[in-house]
Amino acid sequence: METEKKTHTAAEQMTDRDLSEQIKKVTKESHVRAENTELMLSFQRGKVTLPQYKFLLCSLYEIYQALEEEMDRNSDHPSVAPIYFPAELARLKSIEKDLEYFYGQDWRKKIVIPAATKRYSHRLRQIGKENPEFLLAHAYTRYLGDLSGGQVLGRIAQKSMDLKNGDGLSFFAFPGVSSPNLFKQLYRSRMNSVELTEEERNGVLEEAVRAFEFNIQVFEDLQKMLTVSDNNLQSSMTQSKTVKASTLHTSENIYTSSLLRMVLGLFVALATVSVGMYAL
């Protein structure tokens, strides 16, 4: 039985001192910027493409691998234990399933990880070792963001890419959470109960802003990769057309040259025959 059913009364009146409300306040501007990146706008418009989604999954794999390994390693830490819900929230296995669907069983050899994603992953591993309380900011930003928009974005992705039976969409599914709203209330309540010094709290708030900035950089990096990929495709198509045109032109020249040689040969033959006849 999932944890949320044990605490239907976990929701409490939020105050300005609640960590969840403070994070929401300090990341408001970054949140808007993240929603207005080209990649996220494609989702919102219902025009997400398969290359966009596959690249996004590659980055999410790298991010969640780092986040969940550090959450597991610090699961007993007083700042992490209250928000540690692997059965309900863990995303890594779901992402692996989606990557295998799109890339095949050898997907690990095929995925591409942008530089911004590697920087994000490095930061998660760094704070896991040095400042585990900062994992609060990243876990809250990622998990509750995915839980909040997961179902809507999942439907958009399914429709845009014409995916059937939920194939390739495991990332958006949270089978361990029957009521996202109740679970989010529980999660915020648990997070707000974490005891932090003023210095630690300020550090978590700064890290929350940094988390959004990392995500924005990841989205922008992915879009650049797609643009380069599209440009390379267009260039290849242009070169292909040029080669075809050149080949056609060469073929025409060869044909013309061959025809000319044939005519000249015929003329010479006729002249020879004529001379021979005249000689007779």
Residue pairs with C-beta under 8 A, 6 or more apart in sequence:
2 87
2 88
2 176
2 177
2 178
2 183
3 85
3 88
3 186
4 10
4 88
4 177
4 178
4 179
4 182
4 183
4 186
5 178
7 186
7 189
8 182
10 182
10 185
10 186
10 189
10 190
11 182
11 185
11 186
11 188
11 189
12 189
12 192
14 20
14 21
14 188
14 192
15 21
16 22
18 188
18 192
19 136
19 191
19 192
19 194
19 196
19 201
19 204
20 140
20 188
20 191
20 192
22 201
22 205
23 137
23 140
23 141
23 204
23 205
23 208
26 205
26 208
26 209
27 141
27 208
27 209
27 211
27 212
30 209
30 212
30 213
30 216
31 212
33 212
33 216
34 40
34 212
34 215
34 216
34 219
35 41
35 44
37 216
37 219
37 220
37 223
38 219
38 220
38 223
39 52
39 56
39 219
39 222
39 223
40 219
42 48
42 49
42 52
43 153
43 156
43 157
44 156
46 156
46 159
46 160
47 160
48 156
48 157
48 160
48 161
49 160
49 161
50 102
50 161
51 226
51 229
52 222
52 226
53 157
53 161
53 168
54 102
54 103
55 112
55 114
55 222
55 225
55 226
56 222
57 95
57 98
57 99
57 102
57 171
58 99
58 111
58 112
58 113
58 117
59 113
59 114
59 117
59 218
59 221
59 222
60 91
60 95
60 171
61 92
61 95
61 96
61 99
61 111
62 113
62 117
62 118
62 120
62 121
63 117
63 120
63 121
63 124
63 142
63 218
64 91
64 92
64 95
64 142
65 92
65 121
66 120
66 121
66 122
66 124
66 125
66 128
67 124
67 135
67 138
67 139
67 142
68 86
68 90
68 91
68 92
69 125
69 128
70 124
70 125
70 127
70 128
70 132
70 135
71 80
71 84
71 86
71 128
71 135
71 139
72 86
73 128
74 80
74 128
74 132
74 135
75 81
75 84
77 132
77 133
78 194
78 195
79 132
79 133
79 135
79 136
79 194
79 196
79 200
80 132
80 133
80 135
80 136
80 139
82 190
82 191
82 193
82 194
83 136
83 139
83 140
83 187
83 190
83 191
83 194
85 143
85 187
87 176
88 174
88 176
88 177
88 183
89 143
89 147
89 174
89 176
89 177
91 143
91 146
91 171
94 170
94 171
94 173
95 170
95 171
96 107
97 170
98 168
98 169
98 170
98 171
99 107
99 111
100 107
101 167
101 168
102 168
103 110
103 111
104 110
112 225
114 218
114 221
114 222
114 224
114 225
115 221
116 214
116 217
116 218
116 220
116 221
117 218
117 221
119 214
119 217
120 214
120 215
120 217
120 218
123 210
123 214
124 135
124 138
127 134
127 135
127 138
127 207
128 135
131 203
131 207
133 194
133 196
133 200
133 203
133 204
134 203
134 204
134 207
136 191
136 194
136 204
136 207
137 204
137 205
137 207
137 208
137 210
137 211
138 207
138 211
140 187
140 191
140 208
141 208
141 211
141 212
141 215
142 211
143 187
144 184
144 187
144 188
146 171
146 172
147 174
147 177
147 180
147 183
147 184
148 180
148 184
150 171
150 172
150 173
150 174
150 180
151 172
151 180
153 172
154 169
154 171
154 172
154 173
157 163
157 169
157 172
158 166
158 169
161 168
163 169
166 173
174 180
177 183
196 204
